[in-house]
Structures are given as C-alpha cells and as structure tokens.
Amino acid sequence: MKKAIMLSAVLLTSLIASTPAFAQTTGGVSQIQTFIESIVQVMITLAGAVSVGFFVWGGFGYITSSGNPEKLDQSKKTIMYSGIGLAIVLGAFVLSSIVTQLATSAFGAGH
C-alpha cells in the first residue's frame, strides 16, 4: 500500500514539476484542444495503472489471507473499490471523448 502511494506521489510530482506547455497564438483552438487531450490521456493512463495496481494488491491479499476473515474482507473491499475506481476512470474517458467531439463539431477545430 505504501509503495502504491509513493509511486502515485512520485508520478504526480513529476507531472506538476514538468515544464508547462503554452499554446501559441498561431495555432489557436486546435493546439489548446491537443494539449488538453494529452493531459486527459496522461491522467487516465495513470489512474488506470493505479487501479490495476490495487487490483493486484487486493488479489494478492485475497490469496494470502489464509482464511483470516479480516484480511479476506479487506482484500475484497480493495478489489471492489479498485473496480469502482476503474469504472469511474473509464466513464471519465468516455465523457471526455464525447465532449471533445462535441466541441470539435461546434467550434470547427480539427487536427
């Protein structure tokens, strides 16, 4: 659990500490759209990786619980909550794709 939290903290710190990318005035809306799409894709990838990590963590705890009901229940909750988190991430991805398509058709910005 501590390793997963440390990994998320390191990844988040690297995203925050990276140099910002500013849209140039010549590209207009399409460059801003591309930038936002890139940020969303990175965040979704990271969230999905963390969710899969918690699936593995919960599965490992489930296998090694040795019949201990407390550990078994905790592992089941970890698996359930990581599934809920993954569903939220996938829903956010679908919603962002829909919003991007609607904005592209409304404002005429394209790649």
N, CA, C and O atoms as a GROMACS GRO file, in nm:
protein
  444
    1MET      N    1   0.083  -0.118   0.000
    1MET     CA    2   0.000   0.000   0.000
    1MET      C    3   0.088   0.125   0.000
    1MET      O    4   0.062   0.221  -0.072
    2LYS      N    5   0.193   0.121   0.083
    2LYS     CA    6   0.283   0.236   0.090
    2LYS      C    7   0.355   0.257  -0.042
    2LYS      O    8   0.379   0.370  -0.083
    3LYS      N    9   0.391   0.147  -0.109
    3LYS     CA   10   0.461   0.158  -0.237
    3LYS      C   11   0.370   0.220  -0.342
    3LYS      O   12   0.416   0.301  -0.423
    4ALA      N   13   0.242   0.184  -0.342
    4ALA     CA   14   0.148   0.240  -0.440
    4ALA      C   15   0.128   0.388  -0.415
    4ALA      O   16   0.119   0.466  -0.510
    5ILE      N   17   0.121   0.428  -0.289
    5ILE     CA   18   0.104   0.569  -0.256
    5ILE      C   19   0.228   0.647  -0.294
    5ILE      O   20   0.219   0.757  -0.349
    6MET      N   21   0.345   0.590  -0.266
    6MET     CA   22   0.470   0.658  -0.303
    6MET      C   23   0.483   0.671  -0.455
    6MET      O   24   0.528   0.774  -0.505
    7LEU      N   25   0.444   0.566  -0.528
    7LEU     CA   26   0.451   0.570  -0.673
    7LEU      C   27   0.357   0.677  -0.728
    7LEU      O   28   0.394   0.752  -0.819
    8SER      N   29   0.236   0.685  -0.672
    8SER     CA   30   0.143   0.789  -0.718
    8SER      C   31   0.196   0.927  -0.686
    8SER      O   32   0.182   1.019  -0.768
    9ALA      N   33   0.257   0.944  -0.568
    9ALA     CA   34   0.311   1.074  -0.530
    9ALA      C   35   0.425   1.113  -0.623
    9ALA      O   36   0.435   1.229  -0.663
   10VAL      N   37   0.511   1.019  -0.658
   10VAL     CA   38   0.622   1.049  -0.748
   10VAL      C   39   0.571   1.086  -0.887
   10VAL      O   40   0.620   1.182  -0.948
   11LEU      N   41   0.473   1.012  -0.936
   11LEU     CA   42   0.419   1.042  -1.068
   11LEU      C   43   0.348   1.177  -1.070
   11LEU      O   44   0.362   1.253  -1.165
   12LEU      N   45   0.273   1.206  -0.964
   12LEU     CA   46   0.204   1.334  -0.956
   12LEU      C   47   0.303   1.449  -0.946
   12LEU      O   48   0.285   1.553  -1.008
   13THR      N   49   0.408   1.430  -0.868
   13THR     CA   50   0.512   1.533  -0.855
   13THR      C   51   0.581   1.557  -0.988
   13THR      O   52   0.612   1.671  -1.022
   14SER      N   53   0.606   1.451  -1.064
   14SER     CA   54   0.672   1.469  -1.193
   14SER      C   55   0.582   1.542  -1.291
   14SER      O   56   0.631   1.618  -1.375
   15LEU      N   57   0.450   1.522  -1.280
   15LEU     CA   58   0.359   1.596  -1.366
   15LEU      C   59   0.354   1.744  -1.328
   15LEU      O   60   0.351   1.831  -1.415
   16ILE      N   61   0.354   1.770  -1.198
   16ILE     CA   62   0.346   1.909  -1.152
   16ILE      C   63   0.476   1.982  -1.180
   16ILE      O   64   0.473   2.099  -1.220
   17ALA      N   65   0.590   1.915  -1.162
   17ALA     CA   66   0.720   1.981  -1.176
   17ALA      C   67   0.765   1.993  -1.321
   17ALA      O   68   0.864   2.061  -1.349
   18SER      N   69   0.696   1.929  -1.413
   18SER     CA   70   0.738   1.937  -1.552
   18SER      C   71   0.713   2.077  -1.608
   18SER      O   72   0.632   2.152  -1.554
   19THR      N   73   0.784   2.109  -1.713
   19THR     CA   74   0.770   2.242  -1.770
   19THR      C   75   0.634   2.255  -1.840
   19THR      O   76   0.592   2.164  -1.911
   20PRO      N   77   0.568   2.366  -1.819
   20PRO     CA   78   0.435   2.383  -1.879
   20PRO      C   79   0.444   2.406  -2.029
   20PRO      O   80   0.541   2.465  -2.078
   21ALA      N   81   0.345   2.360  -2.100
   21ALA     CA   82   0.336   2.380  -2.244
   21ALA      C   83   0.229   2.485  -2.269
   21ALA      O   84   0.113   2.466  -2.233
   22PHE      N   85   0.268   2.593  -2.329
   22PHE     CA   86   0.174   2.701  -2.356
   22PHE      C   87   0.132   2.698  -2.502
   22PHE      O   88   0.212   2.671  -2.591
   23ALA      N   89   0.006   2.726  -2.524
   23ALA     CA   90  -0.045   2.730  -2.660
   23ALA      C   91   0.006   2.856  -2.730
   23ALA      O   92   0.010   2.964  -2.670
   24GLN      N   93   0.044   2.842  -2.855
   24GLN     CA   94   0.088   2.957  -2.930
   24GLN      C   95  -0.032   3.023  -2.995
   24GLN      O   96  -0.135   2.959  -3.016
   25THR      N   97  -0.019   3.148  -3.025
   25THR     CA   98  -0.131   3.221  -3.082
   25THR      C   99  -0.159   3.184  -3.226
   25THR      O  100  -0.269   3.208  -3.276
   26THR      N  101  -0.061   3.125  -3.296
   26THR     CA  102  -0.083   3.093  -3.438
   26THR      C  103  -0.172   2.971  -3.456
   26THR      O  104  -0.244   2.963  -3.555
   27GLY      N  105  -0.167   2.874  -3.362
   27GLY     CA  106  -0.243   2.751  -3.377
   27GLY      C  107  -0.388   2.765  -3.331
   27GLY      O  108  -0.476   2.699  -3.385
   28GLY      N  109  -0.411   2.850  -3.234
   28GLY     CA  110  -0.546   2.873  -3.185
   28GLY      C  111  -0.603   2.756  -3.108
   28GLY      O  112  -0.536   2.694  -3.026
   29VAL      N  113  -0.728   2.729  -3.137
   29VAL     CA  114  -0.805   2.632  -3.060
   29VAL      C  115  -0.753   2.490  -3.077
   29VAL      O  116  -0.758   2.412  -2.983
   30SER      N  117  -0.703   2.455  -3.193
   30SER     CA  118  -0.660   2.316  -3.215
   30SER      C  119  -0.541   2.280  -3.127
   30SER      O  120  -0.532   2.166  -3.082
   31GLN      N  121  -0.450   2.373  -3.101
   31GLN     CA  122  -0.337   2.342  -3.014
   31GLN      C  123  -0.381   2.329  -2.868
   31GLN      O  124  -0.332   2.243  -2.795
   32ILE      N  125  -0.475   2.413  -2.827
   32ILE     CA  126  -0.527   2.403  -2.692
   32ILE      C  127  -0.601   2.272  -2.675
   32ILE      O  128  -0.588   2.205  -2.573
   33GLN      N  129  -0.678   2.235  -2.776
   33GLN     CA  130  -0.752   2.108  -2.772
   33GLN      C  131  -0.654   1.991  -2.762
   33GLN      O  132  -0.677   1.899  -2.683
   34THR      N  133  -0.549   1.993  -2.840
   34THR     CA  134  -0.449   1.886  -2.838
   34THR      C  135  -0.381   1.878  -2.702
   34THR      O  136  -0.357   1.769  -2.650
   35PHE      N  137  -0.350   1.993  -2.645
   35PHE     CA  138  -0.287   1.997  -2.513
   35PHE      C  139  -0.378   1.937  -2.407
   35PHE      O  140  -0.333   1.856  -2.326
   36ILE      N  141  -0.503   1.975  -2.406
   36ILE     CA  142  -0.598   1.924  -2.307
   36ILE      C  143  -0.620   1.775  -2.327
   36ILE      O  144  -0.629   1.700  -2.229
   37GLU      N  145  -0.629   1.730  -2.452
   37GLU     CA  146  -0.644   1.587  -2.478
   37GLU      C  147  -0.524   1.509  -2.426
   37GLU      O  148  -0.539   1.400  -2.371
   38SER      N  149  -0.404   1.564  -2.443
   38SER     CA  150  -0.284   1.497  -2.394
   38SER      C  151  -0.285   1.486  -2.242
   38SER      O  152  -0.250   1.382  -2.187
   39ILE      N  153  -0.324   1.594  -2.175
   39ILE     CA  154  -0.329   1.592  -2.029
   39ILE      C  155  -0.431   1.490  -1.980
   39ILE      O  156  -0.404   1.414  -1.887
   40VAL      N  157  -0.548   1.486  -2.044
   40VAL     CA  158  -0.653   1.390  -2.005
   40VAL      C  159  -0.604   1.248  -2.026
   40VAL      O  160  -0.628   1.161  -1.942
   41GLN      N  161  -0.538   1.222  -2.137
   41GLN     CA  162  -0.489   1.087  -2.164
   41GLN      C  163  -0.384   1.044  -2.063
   41GLN      O  164  -0.384   0.928  -2.020
   42VAL      N  165  -0.295   1.134  -2.023
   42VAL     CA  166  -0.194   1.101  -1.924
   42VAL      C  167  -0.260   1.070  -1.789
   42VAL      O  168  -0.224   0.972  -1.723
   43MET      N  169  -0.354   1.154  -1.749
   43MET     CA  170  -0.421   1.133  -1.621
   43MET      C  171  -0.501   1.003  -1.619
   43MET      O  172  -0.502   0.931  -1.519
   44ILE      N  173  -0.568   0.973  -1.729
   44ILE     CA  174  -0.646   0.849  -1.737
   44ILE      C  175  -0.553   0.728  -1.734
   44ILE      O  176  -0.584   0.627  -1.670
   45THR      N  177  -0.441   0.736  -1.802
   45THR     CA  178  -0.344   0.627  -1.801
   45THR      C  179  -0.290   0.603  -1.660
   45THR      O  180  -0.281   0.489  -1.615
   46LEU      N  181  -0.255   0.712  -1.591
   46LEU     CA  182  -0.205   0.698  -1.454
   46LEU      C  183  -0.311   0.641  -1.361
   46LEU      O  184  -0.282   0.552  -1.281
   47ALA      N  185  -0.433   0.691  -1.371
   47ALA     CA  186  -0.541   0.642  -1.285
   47ALA      C  187  -0.570   0.495  -1.313
   47ALA      O  188  -0.595   0.418  -1.221
   48GLY      N  189  -0.567   0.457  -1.440
   48GLY     CA  190  -0.588   0.316  -1.475
   48GLY      C  191  -0.477   0.228  -1.420
   48GLY      O  192  -0.503   0.117  -1.373
   49ALA      N  193  -0.354   0.276  -1.428
   49ALA     CA  194  -0.242   0.198  -1.376
   49ALA      C  195  -0.251   0.182  -1.224
   49ALA      O  196  -0.224   0.074  -1.172
   50VAL      N  197  -0.290   0.287  -1.155
   50VAL     CA  198  -0.307   0.278  -1.010
   50VAL      C  199  -0.419   0.180  -0.976
   50VAL      O  200  -0.407   0.101  -0.883
   51SER      N  201  -0.528   0.186  -1.052
   51SER     CA  202  -0.640   0.095  -1.028
   51SER      C  203  -0.599  -0.050  -1.049
   51SER      O  204  -0.634  -0.137  -0.969
   52VAL      N  205  -0.527  -0.077  -1.155
   52VAL     CA  206  -0.478  -0.213  -1.180
   52VAL      C  207  -0.383  -0.257  -1.070
   52VAL      O  208  -0.385  -0.373  -1.029
   53GLY      N  209  -0.301  -0.165  -1.022
   53GLY     CA  210  -0.212  -0.196  -0.910
   53GLY      C  211  -0.289  -0.238  -0.786
   53GLY      O  212  -0.249  -0.330  -0.716
   54PHE      N  213  -0.398  -0.168  -0.759
   54PHE     CA  214  -0.479  -0.204  -0.643
   54PHE      C  215  -0.555  -0.335  -0.665
   54PHE      O  216  -0.581  -0.408  -0.569
   55PHE      N  217  -0.591  -0.366  -0.790
   55PHE     CA  218  -0.647  -0.498  -0.821
   55PHE      C  219  -0.548  -0.608  -0.784
   55PHE      O  220  -0.583  -0.706  -0.719
   56VAL      N  221  -0.424  -0.589  -0.825
   56VAL     CA  222  -0.320  -0.687  -0.796
   56VAL      C  223  -0.298  -0.697  -0.645
   56VAL      O  224  -0.287  -0.806  -0.590
   57TRP      N  225  -0.292  -0.582  -0.579
   57TRP     CA  226  -0.272  -0.578  -0.434
   57TRP      C  227  -0.386  -0.653  -0.362
   57TRP      O  228  -0.360  -0.733  -0.273
   58GLY      N  229  -0.509  -0.626  -0.402
   58GLY     CA  230  -0.625  -0.693  -0.342
   58GLY      C  231  -0.625  -0.842  -0.372
   58GLY      O  232  -0.658  -0.922  -0.285
   59GLY      N  233  -0.590  -0.879  -0.494
   59GLY     CA  234  -0.583  -1.020  -0.530
   59GLY      C  235  -0.476  -1.095  -0.452
   59GLY      O  236  -0.497  -1.208  -0.408
   60PHE      N  237  -0.362  -1.029  -0.435
   60PHE     CA  238  -0.255  -1.090  -0.357
   60PHE      C  239  -0.298  -1.108  -0.212
   60PHE      O  240  -0.272  -1.212  -0.151
   61GLY      N  241  -0.365  -1.006  -0.157
   61GLY     CA  242  -0.415  -1.015  -0.020
   61GLY      C  243  -0.522  -1.122  -0.007
   61GLY      O  244  -0.530  -1.189   0.096
   62TYR      N  245  -0.603  -1.137  -0.109
   62TYR     CA  246  -0.708  -1.240  -0.109
   62TYR      C  247  -0.648  -1.380  -0.107
   62TYR      O  248  -0.694  -1.468  -0.035
   63ILE      N  249  -0.545  -1.398  -0.187
   63ILE     CA  250  -0.480  -1.530  -0.196
   63ILE      C  251  -0.405  -1.563  -0.068
   63ILE      O  252  -0.408  -1.677  -0.022
   64THR      N  253  -0.339  -1.464  -0.010
   64THR     CA  254  -0.256  -1.489   0.107
   64THR      C  255  -0.327  -1.466   0.240
   64THR      O  256  -0.262  -1.463   0.344
   65SER      N  257  -0.458  -1.451   0.238
   65SER     CA  258  -0.531  -1.423   0.363
   65SER      C  259  -0.533  -1.543   0.457
   65SER      O  260  -0.556  -1.526   0.577
   66SER      N  261  -0.511  -1.662   0.407
   66SER     CA  262  -0.503  -1.786   0.486
   66SER      C  263  -0.627  -1.808   0.574
   66SER      O  264  -0.616  -1.857   0.686
   67GLY      N  265  -0.742  -1.771   0.523
   67GLY     CA  266  -0.865  -1.793   0.597
   67GLY      C  267  -0.894  -1.689   0.703
   67GLY      O  268  -0.995  -1.699   0.772
   68ASN      N  269  -0.808  -1.590   0.719
   68ASN     CA  270  -0.831  -1.483   0.816
   68ASN      C  271  -0.945  -1.395   0.764
   68ASN      O  272  -0.928  -1.329   0.662
   69PRO      N  273  -1.060  -1.392   0.834
   69PRO     CA  274  -1.176  -1.320   0.781
   69PRO      C  275  -1.153  -1.169   0.768
   69PRO      O  276  -1.209  -1.106   0.678
   70GLU      N  277  -1.072  -1.111   0.855
   70GLU     CA  278  -1.047  -0.966   0.847
   70GLU      C  279  -0.966  -0.932   0.722
   70GLU      O  280  -1.000  -0.838   0.650
   71LYS      N  281  -0.860  -1.008   0.697
   71LYS     CA  282  -0.778  -0.984   0.578
   71LYS      C  283  -0.855  -1.015   0.450
   71LYS      O  284  -0.841  -0.945   0.350
   72LEU      N  285  -0.938  -1.119   0.455
   72LEU     CA  286  -1.019  -1.156   0.340
   72LEU      C  287  -1.118  -1.046   0.307
   72LEU      O  288  -1.135  -1.010   0.191
   73ASP      N  289  -1.184  -0.990   0.409
   73ASP     CA  290  -1.280  -0.882   0.389
   73ASP      C  291  -1.212  -0.756   0.338
   73ASP      O  292  -1.264  -0.688   0.250
   74GLN      N  293  -1.095  -0.727   0.393
   74GLN     CA  294  -1.020  -0.609   0.348
   74GLN      C  295  -0.977  -0.624   0.202
   74GLN      O  296  -0.982  -0.527   0.126
   75SER      N  297  -0.934  -0.742   0.163
   75SER     CA  298  -0.893  -0.766   0.025
   75SER      C  299  -1.011  -0.756  -0.070
   75SER      O  300  -0.998  -0.702  -0.180
   76LYS      N  301  -1.127  -0.807  -0.029
   76LYS     CA  302  -1.247  -0.796  -0.112
   76LYS      C  303  -1.285  -0.650  -0.132
   76LYS      O  304  -1.324  -0.610  -0.242
   77LYS      N  305  -1.274  -0.570  -0.026
   77LYS     CA  306  -1.306  -0.428  -0.038
   77LYS      C  307  -1.207  -0.357  -0.130
   77LYS      O  308  -1.245  -0.271  -0.209
   78THR      N  309  -1.079  -0.394  -0.120
   78THR     CA  310  -0.979  -0.333  -0.208
   78THR      C  311  -1.010  -0.364  -0.354
   78THR      O  312  -1.002  -0.275  -0.439
   79ILE      N  313  -1.045  -0.487  -0.383
   79ILE     CA  314  -1.079  -0.525  -0.520
   79ILE      C  315  -1.204  -0.451  -0.567
   79ILE      O  316  -1.210  -0.403  -0.680
   80MET      N  317  -1.305  -0.443  -0.479
   80MET     CA  318  -1.430  -0.376  -0.516
   80MET      C  319  -1.406  -0.227  -0.542
   80MET      O  320  -1.454  -0.173  -0.643
   81TYR      N  321  -1.333  -0.161  -0.452
   81TYR     CA  322  -1.311  -0.017  -0.470
   81TYR      C  323  -1.221   0.013  -0.590
   81TYR      O  324  -1.238   0.116  -0.655
   82SER      N  325  -1.126  -0.075  -0.619
   82SER     CA  326  -1.044  -0.051  -0.738
   82SER      C  327  -1.127  -0.071  -0.864
   82SER      O  328  -1.106  -0.002  -0.964
   83GLY      N  329  -1.223  -0.164  -0.861
   83GLY     CA  330  -1.315  -0.181  -0.974
   83GLY      C  331  -1.402  -0.058  -0.993
   83GLY      O  332  -1.424  -0.014  -1.106
   84ILE      N  333  -1.451  -0.002  -0.882
   84ILE     CA  334  -1.531   0.121  -0.890
   84ILE      C  335  -1.446   0.235  -0.945
   84ILE      O  336  -1.492   0.313  -1.028
   85GLY      N  337  -1.322   0.245  -0.898
   85GLY     CA  338  -1.232   0.349  -0.947
   85GLY      C  339  -1.204   0.335  -1.095
   85GLY      O  340  -1.201   0.434  -1.168
   86LEU      N  341  -1.184   0.211  -1.140
   86LEU     CA  342  -1.159   0.187  -1.282
   86LEU      C  343  -1.282   0.222  -1.365
   86LEU      O  344  -1.269   0.276  -1.475
   87ALA      N  345  -1.400   0.191  -1.314
   87ALA     CA  346  -1.524   0.227  -1.385
   87ALA      C  347  -1.538   0.379  -1.395
   87ALA      O  348  -1.580   0.430  -1.499
   88ILE      N  349  -1.502   0.450  -1.290
   88ILE     CA  350  -1.508   0.597  -1.293
   88ILE      C  351  -1.408   0.652  -1.394
   88ILE      O  352  -1.440   0.745  -1.469
   89VAL      N  353  -1.288   0.595  -1.398
   89VAL     CA  354  -1.186   0.639  -1.494
   89VAL      C  355  -1.233   0.616  -1.637
   89VAL      O  356  -1.219   0.703  -1.722
   90LEU      N  357  -1.288   0.497  -1.663
   90LEU     CA  358  -1.337   0.469  -1.798
   90LEU      C  359  -1.455   0.559  -1.835
   90LEU      O  360  -1.467   0.602  -1.949
   91GLY      N  361  -1.541   0.587  -1.737
   91GLY     CA  362  -1.651   0.680  -1.761
   91GLY      C  363  -1.601   0.820  -1.792
   91GLY      O  364  -1.655   0.889  -1.879
   92ALA      N  365  -1.498   0.862  -1.721
   92ALA     CA  366  -1.439   0.995  -1.747
   92ALA      C  367  -1.377   1.000  -1.886
   92ALA      O  368  -1.386   1.102  -1.955
   93PHE      N  369  -1.314   0.890  -1.928
   93PHE     CA  370  -1.255   0.885  -2.060
   93PHE      C  371  -1.363   0.896  -2.168
   93PHE      O  372  -1.348   0.971  -2.265
   94VAL      N  373  -1.471   0.821  -2.152
   94VAL     CA  374  -1.581   0.826  -2.249
   94VAL      C  375  -1.642   0.966  -2.251
   94VAL      O  376  -1.669   1.021  -2.358
   95LEU      N  377  -1.665   1.023  -2.132
   95LEU     CA  378  -1.724   1.156  -2.125
   95LEU      C  379  -1.633   1.261  -2.189
   95LEU      O  380  -1.680   1.350  -2.259
   96SER      N  381  -1.503   1.252  -2.164
   96SER     CA  382  -1.412   1.349  -2.225
   96SER      C  383  -1.406   1.333  -2.376
   96SER      O  384  -1.392   1.432  -2.449
   97SER      N  385  -1.416   1.211  -2.425
   97SER     CA  386  -1.420   1.189  -2.570
   97SER      C  387  -1.544   1.250  -2.632
   97SER      O  388  -1.538   1.311  -2.738
   98ILE      N  389  -1.658   1.232  -2.565
   98ILE     CA  390  -1.782   1.290  -2.615
   98ILE      C  391  -1.774   1.442  -2.616
   98ILE      O  392  -1.813   1.506  -2.714
   99VAL      N  393  -1.724   1.499  -2.508
   99VAL     CA  394  -1.712   1.646  -2.500
   99VAL      C  395  -1.617   1.697  -2.608
   99VAL      O  396  -1.643   1.800  -2.669
  100THR      N  397  -1.507   1.626  -2.631
  100THR     CA  398  -1.412   1.667  -2.734
  100THR      C  399  -1.476   1.664  -2.872
  100THR      O  400  -1.457   1.756  -2.951
  101GLN      N  401  -1.552   1.558  -2.901
  101GLN     CA  402  -1.619   1.550  -3.031
  101GLN      C  403  -1.723   1.661  -3.046
  101GLN      O  404  -1.735   1.720  -3.154
  102LEU      N  405  -1.798   1.690  -2.940
  102LEU     CA  406  -1.898   1.796  -2.947
  102LEU      C  407  -1.832   1.932  -2.964
  102LEU      O  408  -1.880   2.014  -3.042
  103ALA      N  409  -1.723   1.955  -2.893
  103ALA     CA  410  -1.653   2.084  -2.906
  103ALA      C  411  -1.591   2.098  -3.044
  103ALA      O  412  -1.591   2.207  -3.101
  104THR      N  413  -1.538   1.989  -3.099
  104THR     CA  414  -1.478   1.993  -3.232
  104THR      C  415  -1.584   2.026  -3.336
  104THR      O  416  -1.560   2.108  -3.425
  105SER      N  417  -1.699   1.965  -3.326
  105SER     CA  418  -1.804   1.993  -3.423
  105SER      C  419  -1.865   2.132  -3.403
  105SER      O  420  -1.907   2.195  -3.500
  106ALA      N  421  -1.870   2.180  -3.280
  106ALA     CA  422  -1.930   2.310  -3.253
  106ALA      C  423  -1.838   2.425  -3.293
  106ALA      O  424  -1.883   2.525  -3.350
  107PHE      N  425  -1.708   2.410  -3.264
  107PHE     CA  426  -1.615   2.521  -3.290
  107PHE      C  427  -1.531   2.502  -3.416
  107PHE      O  428  -1.455   2.591  -3.454
  108GLY      N  429  -1.544   2.389  -3.479
  108GLY     CA  430  -1.474   2.365  -3.605
  108GLY      C  431  -1.325   2.347  -3.590
  108GLY      O  432  -1.251   2.364  -3.687
  109ALA      N  433  -1.280   2.313  -3.472
  109ALA     CA  434  -1.136   2.291  -3.451
  109ALA      C  435  -1.103   2.149  -3.489
  109ALA      O  436  -1.174   2.056  -3.452
  110GLY      N  437  -0.999   2.132  -3.561
  110GLY     CA  438  -0.959   1.997  -3.601
  110GLY      C  439  -0.809   1.984  -3.598
  110GLY      O  440  -0.736   2.082  -3.580
  111HIS      N  441  -0.764   1.864  -3.615
  111HIS     CA  442  -0.617   1.841  -3.613
  111HIS      C  443  -0.561   1.866  -3.749
  111HIS      O  444  -0.440   1.853  -3.769
   0.00000   0.00000   0.00000
